C-alpha cells in the first residue's frame, strides 16, 4: 500500500503547481517532524 501511495503522490505532485507543491512540501515536512 505504501508503494502505491508513493506512486500516487508522485503523480499528483507532477500535476500540482510549483507553488502548491512547495506549500505541500512544507506541510508534510512539519507533519513528519512532529511524528
Backbone torsions as a table, in degrees:
resi	resn	phi	psi	omega
1	UNK	NA	-42.5	180.0
2	UNK	-60.9	-38.4	178.9
3	UNK	-61.0	-44.3	179.1
4	UNK	-65.2	-38.7	-179.1
5	UNK	-62.9	-43.3	179.9
6	UNK	-61.8	-45.6	180.0
7	UNK	-62.3	-42.6	179.8
8	UNK	-61.5	-45.5	-179.3
9	UNK	-62.9	-43.1	179.8
10	UNK	-60.7	-42.9	-179.5
11	UNK	-66.2	-40.2	179.9
12	UNK	-66.7	-43.2	-178.1
13	UNK	-59.8	-35.3	179.3
14	UNK	-62.4	-32.7	-177.1
15	UNK	-87.7	-12.7	-178.8
16	UNK	-84.3	145.0	177.8
17	UNK	-62.5	149.6	-179.2
18	UNK	-53.0	-39.5	-179.2
19	UNK	-65.1	-46.4	179.9
20	UNK	-65.0	-38.7	179.6
21	UNK	-62.9	-42.2	-179.9
22	UNK	-62.1	-44.9	-179.6
23	UNK	-64.4	-42.8	-179.5
24	UNK	-63.6	-38.1	179.8
25	UNK	-63.3	-39.6	178.7
26	UNK	-66.1	-44.4	-178.1
27	UNK	-63.4	-47.5	-178.0
28	UNK	-66.4	-33.2	178.6
29	UNK	-64.4	-41.1	178.8
30	UNK	-65.5	-41.5	-179.6
31	UNK	-63.5	-42.3	-179.4
32	UNK	-64.7	-37.1	-178.7
33	UNK	-67.4	-40.0	-178.3
34	UNK	-70.9	-28.6	179.4
35	UNK	-74.7	NA	NA
